[in-house]
Every structure is written in C-alpha cells, then in structure tokens.
C-alpha cells in the first residue's frame, strides 16, 4: 500500500502541468524577480547581491521534480519556461544571423536591422568591427525584448555547396576564432546571451537529421574545435547550440565525448548547451544518453526526453534520487547563465535602447562597405567616374540568406537606388535590357544571384542561364562588371570575358549605398575572401558531397528526399528509399581530415579561381623589412615578427597582412601553410606602418592522436607574410629547439 501511494504521488509530481503553459505568451508575467511576490520563505535567489552560483544553487532547493524536468525543455517554441510560483519570468530567444529575425511575441511596433551576413563580416578581417557588430546586435535584442540570441554561426565552410555557409565565418579556424571572439564579447557586453551554433561539424544541410559527420580527432582539434574553444575561453561564451547531425555516429544533441568531456570538462564551459529545434526527438531510442551528455536544454520541447525519464523513474523508483541529482546538474547550467547575465533581474525589453535601432543603419553601411571584395579589375574599370553611362541588369540582388537566418530589415536601399543616388540620370536599371541598350552603355553591371539557406545545400553550378547571359553581354559590350550576391562559391568559367567582378555576399538593407561608395571610389574596396573559390567542384576536398545512389541528391526526386529526411513516411519517396532505409544513418566521411580550404588546394597543387584571403584594392601596398626577434625559440618563449607596409598607390585604403607558418619537416603530414596572425590596417596614400605579430608554441603545434595532446616538434619553420594564401611577399625562417 505504501509503495502504491508513493507511486501515485510520484506520478502526480512528475506529470503535472505548470500553470504558465496554459496561459500562452500573452498571459505570461515578464516582470523582474524583485517585483514578484510572494516568493518561497527564506529564499535567497532573489538577492542580486549574491553570486550567480549561490543564487542558482539556492533556487534548485525550492524546485519540485516536476519543475526540474520542465526546466530541461523549451516552451512556446522560442522561450525557456517561466515559473510563477518562484517568481521566474519566461526567457525569450530569437533566431539570428545577419540581424534579429522578428517573430511572434516581440514588440511589433519595432523593426530590426538587416546587417551583412556572417560570411561578409568575416570578409572584413576586422575583429574590432566584429565586436561593434555584436554590440549593435545586443542593443537591438534589448530593445526588442530578446534575452538569448541564437547566433552566431561558427561552423566551417567545408565545401562550396553548404546551404548555410552564409551564416558561418569561412574555412579557416583561426580567422573564425578571432571574429567570433570579438562578436561574442560585443554581444554579451549588452547582457545578451550569445549562442554559438551548430556544434559541431554541422557543415551541411544534406540529410541533416540522419547524417553522421565521421571525422578524426586530429581534424576536430585542428580545424573544427578551435573557434568553440576561443569563444568559451577568451570571450566567456554563455550558450552553445548543438547540431542536428551526428558526429562519429553519436547525435550531437547527446554527445558526451564532445559536450561534457571537451566543452565542459576541458574548456570550462558552464553555460547553456541547447539542442537545435527538434533534434532530440529524432532519437527516441537514445534518450538515455541525454542526462550525462552535458546538454542542458532541449528545444523547442523536451517531450520525448520527459516521457522517457518519467517511465524510467516509475520503473526504477530506487534510482529517483540519482536521476534527480543529474537533473540538478543539467538545469544548473541554465539557471547559472540566467543569473550571470541578469535575465531574471530585468524585464526583457528596455525602451532606452529603442532609439539606437535607427542609428544602426550607418553601421550596417560601414560593415557592408568593408565586406565587399574586388576580385577582378582589368584595365582599372573600377572605380567609375561621373559622366559615364551605367546600365545595371539582372534580377534584383539578394539581401539575406534563407531559413532561420533570414532577416527582413526595413528602409532598404537596393543596388539600383544606391547607384542612382550617386550617378543620377547617367545610371539606368533594367532587369532584361535589349542588345542595343547593352551596347550603348559605357559600363554594364550584371547582377548574379545565388540563393541559399537552411534546409538544403546548393550545387556548385552558377544559376541556370547566368553563364550564357554573361557571355552574350560580353560579346555586345567589353565593359562588363559582374556583381555576385552569394554565400557560396560557384562556377566562374565566364571570368576571362568580363572586366570586373565584385563579390557582395548578402549585404543587408544598406547594400545600395555600400556598393555605390565602392563603385564610385569614395571607398577603396578592402574585403578579403574568408574562403577559397575553386575552379570546379571536382577539385574540392569532397567532390561526392551530397551524393545518394551515385549522384547528387538534387538530380533525383528532391521533394521526396525532403519528405524522407523530415521523417514523413508519405508521398513519393521510392527513389530515396533505394538508398536510405528507415532508421538508417547517412555517413559523411571527412576523408580530407585537416585539409579543407586552402590547406587542401596547397597539398594537392590544385589551381583555384580565387585563393583564401584574396581581395584587390584601388591602391597598392608594398611590404618590406621583415625581421624576426630571434633565429630560434626555446621552451615557451614567443617569436616576434615585424615588417613594414606602405601605401604606395594613389588612394587611401586598408591592407590586410596575413602571416602563415610552414613546418618544413614533421612526423605527420602537415599543411603547406596555416594562418596564425592577421591585421587590418588603414593607410593614407604614402603612409607607412610597422606591423608586429607574435608566434607562440601553440602556433607551431599539431594534434598528436596517439598521445591525445598538442605537440610541437623541434625543427625549422618558415614565416610567410602575404596578401592571400597564394600571394606570399615576405619569407624568413627560424628554429624551434
């Protein structure tokens, strides 16, 4: 009888429903903790003078088992649930990439700025700008009532076909580390929780819920993990979103070797580790992996996990205390983070920040200007002086990637309006001009758009008909400048026939004035590619990426494929069922190991269309006087590298010097070169400046898989200073003892 009573009591305790869940967002109380009453007697967690650790631990003492279980899941899709009994308001989240994606529950009287995408931000090679970007994002979150921003994205640009490449920061772990560290620092300075995503090796949308990225420990350590380590250790990152994918057969949403063992135990991450939306629900048979994994929040709901845990406790009453102790650890990370960032001590929205949104237009324009890459400028066709007749043709440019990273923006100034504001009647914008109109223009701008985004990858091919149309235009008028709006590399076999190319990414709402500033020469272009553009996808590190049944999936029944991986066993999915059986895992072997991007093309001596780090300017820079602080370094001593840059051209501009290291002889195969330092330096024409970089022992190390540790082997190393991964202009050597 006693056991029956205990069981009935436990069932009520575990399966009860919180009142707030029935109220909906509109009925929730969002007032600060200190304004709420009554609270549990003797509660200390409502005292903001106590440490966040003390407040989180005190709060856990007042939680029922049911409330603890509730704290492991989301509510109303984009909220952490509130608990009126304890005075805790709901916590709001919002999607993000190049701004804040407005959704239900946010102040509908306000707008959000559409900034340039993350790949464009990386193209600036400007950590200071990235920090300011984060600050602006934080200010808009405060104005709009957002507590947790679901960004930035820091997966690697592994292949040119990745659908969400625009949300990430390129192919190099060092560049990504520098940009994300600054971004997170800026965002969290406004007391907004940054959520780096998608941990880890979620570098594609291909079969993203049933795909396993099979990757070596060395590749994880040298390529994929460094940005996460930097964001946690150097910027105090407060949240991580785990990927939809698996890594080496274990779902990222419940991957103890990665979350608990590396992020938490090794890197010291104490923040929120949340799932991407719904991905724990795809593995009902593995729910036993969640509690010990280090994951702390299951979004948008924890139903699958909660059902499993309730059943488990009912079947194993003797394990209830043990399970509850693990729940305490799981939710502690969530509560600690909320107290650290002052979430419960304030209302979500702060009207003091509302006026700043309008001011962010100027910053969005500056960021877009810095991001634009000049890839070709034959015969100095750019900049274009006043008085020349300019024709812009092609479909309107894309301002944002698709999916959860899409940001609508407001008060858009597109390319046509931006150029018309500068060139007046000398500028004409016609989507489909006649041959005569093309011939009569002094310069023709051809807009080439390549859409991409969440949920699907994209072929390397240029958009259908683009090549033929560009070649047709070039036959009519030699002065063709192609303006590419894309976050993905693409076929550029038309390149020899045009005079100029500008890569403009997805630049957001201020794209027009930014383009006009570069085209007119008001601003000298200074963007540098954060990824390599290959000549053909067969040259890439994974030419069979996205293949099913021996061919790319988009050559098959794509609609049926999407239905299949979404878990809907209906519709015409016969073709897909030939290759992927229900419950099967699609394995994506990372056979290239550490050799992605320029590392791959260097290793295999494959010519590329445009190398990593490449970008032209309207001025010229000379590099000279390279010196090293020593010819050898020992122990933990650092090496100082100095050289001089001079703006020897006719315009002011920004140089982006890049330092690469080459290990001349190693016990393992190493890249020909690896980026270890860079800077962005503004120089007036005729101005010179001494640049100083530091190289430490970690910069010389590789991951020793046998020892499970970093290793720097004695020997000779080369210092390579250049303007891109291909254009090395200074060289010297030293020895590591």
N, C-alpha and C positions, 0 to 999 in steps of 0.2 A: 504493500500500500504506500509505503514511504517512497519507494522508487517511482511508482506511478505519479505521485504528487510532484516529485522532483522533475520528472519528465514533462508533465503538463506545464509546470512553472517555467521550465526552460524553453518549451515551445512558445509560450506567450512572450517570454523575454526576448527571444531571438527573432520571431516572425512578426512582431508588432510593426505598425506603420507610424512614422513621425507625422505630426500634425502639419508641418510645413509642406509636405509633399502634396497635400490636398489643396493647398492654398494657391499654388501657382506663383509665378514671378510677381504678378501684380499685388498679391496679398502678403508678400513677404516683408518683414521689417528689416530695413538696412541701416538702422541707427547704430552708432558705436556702442561697444560693450559698456562703457562707463555711463551711458544713458539708459541702460536697461535695468529693469527690476521686476520682481525680486530675483536675486541670484542665490545659489546654494549658500547656506550658512557657513561662515568661516572660509569662504572661497578666497584664494589669493591670486588666481589667474587674471582677475580684473584689475590688478595693480600694475600700471605701465612702468613703474619704477623698478620692478623686479626683472631679473634676467629672462630672456625668452625661454631658456632651458627650464627655469624654475616654473614659469607660467604654464608651459606645455605639460610638464610632469604633474603639476597640481591639477590641471584640468582633467587629465586622464583619470585621476582618482574619483571624479564625480560622474564618469560615464558608465552607463549600463553596457552589457554585452551587445545589446541591440544597437545602441548608439555607436559603439566602436565599429561594428560591422558596417553601419551606414556611412561611417567616415572613410571607408575604403572605396567608395564609389561616387560618381557624379549625380547631378540632379538637374532636371530640365535641360539636358543636353550640354549646356555650357556654364554650369555652376557647380561649385562644391556646396553641399547642402548646409542650410542653416539649422540651428538648434535653439528654438525659442526658450526652452526650459533653462538653458545655460547662458542665455543672452548672446549667442553667437549668430551673427548675420550670415546669409549666403555669400559666397565669394565668386566674383564674376570673372569669366575668361573670354578671350576673343581671339579668333584666327588672325593671322598676320603674315605678311611677307614684306611688301613694299608700302606698308601703312597698316591701318586697322580696318579689318573687314567688319562693316557695320551689320549688326544682327538685332533680332528681337530682344527687347529688354534694355537696350541702350537708349540714350536720350535722342529722340527722333527730331529734336529741334536743332541738333548739331550735325556737322559733317566731319569727315576725316580726310586728311590729305593723302593723295596718291603720290608717294615718293618713287624714285627709281627702285628697281628690284635689287635683291641682294647681290646678284652677279654683277650688276652695274656698280654697286657700292664697292665690291672687291676690285673692280676695274680702275678705281681711283687710286689704289695703293696708298691710301691716306688714312691711317689709324685715327688721327685727330678728327677728321671728318666723320669717321665711323662712330666715334664717341658722341659727337654732336648729333648724329643721326639717332642714336639711342636716346639721347636726352629729349629730342623732339617727339619721338615715339612715346616716351614716358609721359610727357606733358599732355599729349592727346589722350592717352589712357586715363590720366587723372581727370581730364575734362569730361570724358565720355563715361566714366564710372567703371573702368576696367581695372581689375586687380592683378590678373595674370595674363600676360601676352604670350600667345602660343607661337613663339619665334624667338630667335632667328633660326633659319635652317643652316646646318653646317655639314651636311653630307658631302662627299666628294663628287666632283664632276668626273665620273669614271669613264663614261662613254658619251659621245655626242648625241645619243638617242634618248637619254634620260629625260622623262617628261617634266620633272621638277627641277631641272638644272638651274632655271632662273631664280629659284628660291635659295640656292646654295652659293658658295663663295669661290668656286673654281676647283682646280685639280691639285693644288699644292697645299700640303698640311701646314707649312709654316705661314704662308700668306693668309690662309683661313684662320689660323690661330691668332695672328696679330689683329685682323679685322674683327673677329668675333669677341676677343677680349675687350677691345675698346667699345664695341657696340653694347655689350652686356654691362660694362661699367657705367656707360651713359644712361642706359635704360633704368638700371637699378638704383642710380643716384636719385631718381624720382620716386623711389619706393614702389616700383612696379616689379613684379616677379617675371624675370626672363625665363623662357622655356626653350632651351636649345633642342633641336629636333633634326632627324629622327634617328635615334640611337639604336643600331649602328649598321653601316653597310646597307642602308635602305636607299641605294643609289639609283634605283629604277622603280617604275610602276608596273613592270611586267609581272603578272601573277602575284601581285604584292602581298596577298594574304596567305599564299601557299608556297611562296618562293623561299628557298634557303640559300643565303649567300655563303658559300663554302670557301673560307678564307684562312690562310695560315696565320699563326700567331705573330710571325715577323711582319707580315703585311698589316695586321691590326695595329701593332705597336708603332711601326714607322710611318704609316700612311693614314689610317682611319681613326686612331685614338688621339693623336696629339691635339687637335682642336678642342676636344672634350676636356682633356687634362688641363690645357691652358685656361679654358673658360672657368673651370672649377677652382684651380689653384691660384690663378692670377686675377680673376675677376669676381670670385665668390658666387658663381652661378647658383641660382636658387631652385631651378627646376629643369628636368630633362624629360622629353617625350620619347618613349621607346618606339621603334619602328614596327610597321605592320609585318615585316618579314621575319624570317628565322636567320640565325647565324649558326652554321655548322649543325643544323638540324634542330636547334632549340629555339622556340619562339622568343623574340626579343622582349616580349611583354612579361616573360617569366624566366629570364636567363640569368641565373645566379652567378655563373662564372664571369659575366660581364657587368651586371649591375652591382651586386653585393661585393663580389671579390675585387673587382677593379675600381669601379666608380666610388663605392663607399669605403671599403677597407683600405685600398691602396691610395686613391686620390683624396680621400677625406670628404667626399660629398655627403652632406647631411640634408639636402633639400628634397623636394618632391620628385619622385620618379613616376610619371603617369603614362598610361598606355595611349597610343593613338586610338582614335574612336573605333570602338567595337572589336579591337583585335584579340582580346582575351576570349571573346565569345566564339572564336573560330577553333578553339582548342578545348572543348568541354572535357575531354578525357585526360587533360593535363593540369587540371586546376590544383592538384596537389603541389605543383611547382611554384605557385604564386607566393604563398606566405614567406618561404625562406629566400625568395629571389632578390629582395631589396626593392621591388616595386611597391609603391605606396598608395597609388590612386588609379582606379580602373574607370576609364571614361568611355562613353558617357554614362554607363551604368555598370554596376558590379553584380548584376542579377545572376549570371552563370556562376560566378565565384561564391556569392552568398548562398545560393541554393546548394552548392557542393558542400560548403562549410557547415551549414545547418544540418544537412544529412549526416555529415561526418561526426559532428558533436553528438547528435542523437544516437548514433550507432556506437560511439566511444565516449560515454559520459565521463569515464575516468581521465580522458585527455582534455577536458574542457579548460582546466586551469592552464595547461601547457599551450593550448590554442590561443587562449585569451592573452597570455604573455606575448605571443608572437604578434597578435593583433595590436597590442600596445606599442610594440616596436614599429610596426607598419604605419600606424597613424601618427606616431610621434613626429615623424619627418614632416608630415603635412602641417601639424599644429605648430611645431617649432618655426617653420618657414613663415607662417602667417603672423606669428608674434614678432619674429625678427623684422619683418617688413611693415609692421604696424597696421596690418589689414583690419584686425578686429577693433582697433582703437580709432578708426575713422569711418566716415561714410564713403562709399565707392567713388562718388563724383565730387569734385572740388571745383566750384564755379570760378575760382580765381584763375584757373588755367584756360578757361574758355576763350579768352581774348587772344591767346597765343596761337590758336589754330590758323587764323588768317595770316599771322606773321610767318608761318612755316612755308608759305609759297616761295619766299625769297630763298630759303634754304634748299627747298626741293629743286629750284632752278640751278643753284650753285652746284649741287650734287650731280645733277644731270649734265651740266657743262663739263665737270671734271671726269665724268664716266665715259663720254663719247670717245671712241677710238678711231683715229685716222689710219686706215690700213693701206691705202694707195693714194698717191697724189702725183700722178705723172704730169710732167711739164708744169707743175705748180698750178694745176687747175683751181685749187682752193688756196686761199680764200677768194671770194668773188667780189669784185669792186662794184660800186654803184654804176648804173647805166647799162649793164648787160641784161639781156632778156633771158629770164629764167623760167623754165617750164618744169613743174612737178607733176608726175604722172603715177599711176598705180593706185591700188586700193588704199584707203586711209590706214595709217600706221596703227599698230597695236600698242596700247599704253601699259598693259598689265598682263601677266600670265593668268592662266585659268585655274579654277578649283578653289581650295580654301585660302590660297594666297592672293586671290583676286581682290583688288581694292578699287572701288569705283571712282573715288575722288570727286572733285567739283570744280567749277570755273576753269574747265580745260582750255588750254591754248594749244592747238594742234600744230603740226609742222607747217601747214599752209598758212594759218593765221600768223604764226611767228615770223615766217619769211616775208609775208605781205606787209607786216608792220615795219620791216626794215627796208624792203625794196620797192614797196608801193606798186605803181602801175607796171613796173618792169617785171613783176612776178605774176605768173598765171598758174593756177592749179586745175588740171583736167585729168580725171581718172583714166579716160580712154581717148587720148588725143588722136587726131588724124596724122598721117605721114607728113603732110605739109606743115602742120603745127610743130611736129618734132624737128623737121628740117630747119624751120625758121628761128628756132631758139638758139641763143648763144651757148647755153648750158642746159642739159636735161637731167633732172633728178628722178631716178626711178626708185619707187618705194617697194622694197621686197620684204614681205612679212612672213614669219614662220610661227604660227601659234603653237603653244604647248602648255601643259599644266598637269594638275593632279589627275590620276586615274588612267593615264595612258602614256606610253612612250611614243616617240615620233621617228619616222625614217630619216636617215641622213640626207636623202634627196632634197633638192630645193623644191619649193611649192610648185605644183603642176603648172606647166606652161611658162614659168618665170625665165628659164634659160632661153627659150626660143624668143620670147618677147624682148629680152635684153639684147640678144644678138641682132634682132630685127631693128631695134632702135639704134644700135651702134653702127649698123650699115647705113642708116639715114643721117646720123649726126655723130661725129667722133667724140664730142664732149659729153660723155655720159658719166654721171656720178651715181653709184648705187648706194642707197641708204637702207641698211639692214636692221629691221626690228626683230630680234630673235634672242633667245637664251640658249640656243643650240647651234653647234657647228653644222655646216651644210655644204653641199657640193657647190664649188665656185669655178667650174670649168670655163665659165664665161669671162673670167677675170682678165685675160690678156686683151680683151676687146673694149674695155672701159678705161676711162682716165682716172676715176677716183672711186674710193669706197669708204664709207663711214659706217662703223658698227655702233648702233644706238640702243641695243638691248631693248628693255621695256622701261621707258624713262618717266612714266607717270604723267601727272597733269600739267607740269611746266615744261614739257618736251619741246614745244614750239620755240619759246624764247631761247632755250639752251641750244637748240640746233642753229637758230639764226645767229647767235653770238659766235659760234664756231665757224659757220659758213662765211660770215662777213669779216672775220678776222678780229672781231672785238676780243675774242678769247682764243688763244692758241690751244689746239687740242692736246690733251695730256693723258688720256686714258691709255692703259696698257692691258692687254688681254690677260685675264686670270686663267686661261685655258688655251690649249693648242687646237688649231683648226687643221685637221688632216686634209689631204687631197682627195682621198677616197676612204669609205668606211672599212674596206678590206684591209687597210693599213693599220687599223685601230687595235688596241690591246685585246678586244673581244669581238672579232668580226661576225661571230654567230650569236651574238647577244640577241635576245628576243625571239629565238628560233623555237618553233614547235613543229615536229614532223619534218624536219629538214628544211624549213623555210620560215621567214619572219611571220609572226602571227598576223600582221596586218595584211598579208597576202591571202589569208584564209577568211573564215567566217568570223569577222571581228565582233559582230553583235552577239553571236553565240558564245564566243570566248568570254566576253564581259559578263554575260549571264552566268557562265560557269564559275568563274573565279569569285563572283559575288555570292556564290552559294545557292543560287536559284536553279534548281533542277527542272527547268521548264524551257520551252522554246526549242529552237533548232540548234542543239549543241552536239550533234552526232559527230561532226568533224573534230571538235575539240576532244570529245570523249575517246577518240582514237589514240590520243597522245597523253592525256592526263585522266587517270581514273579517279572516281570519288574517293576522297580521303588521302590521295597521293600528294607527295611533296615534289615540287619542281626545283631541281637542284641547279644552281647557277655557280659553277666553279670559277673562282677568281684565279685562273691559271697563270695570269701575268704576275701574281704576287705583288711585290712592291713597285712593279714597273707599269705605272699608269702615267698618262700625260707625257710630258717631255722626257721623263725617265725611260719610257718605252721607245719613243722615236730615236732618242740618242743611242740606246742599247742596240737597236736593230738597224741603225743607219738609214732610217726611212725619211726621205724629204717630206716636209709638211708645207701646207699652204701658208700658214702664219704661225710662228712659234709662240709659246708661252712667254708672257712679259713684253710682247711686241706692241709698239704704238709710235706713230710718227708725230711730228710737231711742225709748226710753221717756222721754227728756228732750229739751229744746230747747236749741239753741245760737244765739247771736247773734254776728254778725260786724260789726266796726266799725273805724274809724280806719285806713283804707287809706292808705298813703303810699309814694312811690317815692323812691329815693335821688337821682334826677335826672330832669329832664324830657326829657333826651336823652342818648344814649350814642354814643360815637365809638370808632373803632378796635376794639381787643379788650377794652375796658373792660366790666365787668359792671353789671347793674342789680340793686339790692336792693329787694325788695318786702316791706313789713311791714304787718301788720294784727293786730287783737285778736279772739280768740274767747272768749266767756263761756258757761259752762254756766248758762243761765237757768231751767232746769227743776227738777224735784223729785227727780231721781235722778242718781247718778254715771254717767258714760258716756264713750265715746270718740267724738270728732269726727274726720272725715276731710276736711279742707280740700283743695280741688283748685284749681290755678292753670292757666288756659288762656291761650293767646296768639292774638290775631287780627291778621292783616296786612290793613290797610284797603285797600291798593292794591298790586297786583303785576303783573308782566308775564306771569305764568302763573296759571291758576286754582288757588287755594289753599283749604284747608278753612276753614270759618267760624271754627273754633277748634281748637286742638290742646293736649292735656295736656302740660305741661312741668315740673310740680312737684306734689307732694302730701305730706301728712304724716298721721300717726295720733297723736292727742293725747288722753290720758286726763285728764279734768277732773272733780273733785268738784263737787257742786251748789254754785253760787255762785262757783266759781273761774274766774279769767280768765288768759289767757296771750297773750303776743305771739308771733306766728308770723313767721318770716323765710324768704323764698325768694330764690334767686338766678337771674337770667336772663342767659344769655350769648349771644354772637353766633350760635353754632350753633343755639340755640333759635329763632332768627329766620330760619333758612335753609331753602331748598328745594333739591332736586337739579336742576341745570341739565343737561338731557340733551345739549344741543348742546355744552356745554363739558366735560361729563363731570366735574363738580365741584359742590360745595356753593356756594350763592350767597345772600347776604343783601343785599337791595336797600334803599337808603335810603328812608325814609318813616315814616308814622305806624303805630304798633302799639298795640293795646288789651290791657290786663291785665285778665283776668276771673277773679274768685275766686268759687267756688261750692261747693255740696254735691253737685252732679252736673253732667253735661254740659248739663242744661237749667236747673237752678236756680242762676243766677248772682246773687250777692247784693252783690258789690262790683265797681266798674269804675273804671279810670283809663287814661291814655294817656301815651305817650312817643314820641320821635322817634329814629330811627336815622340818624345822619349818615354 
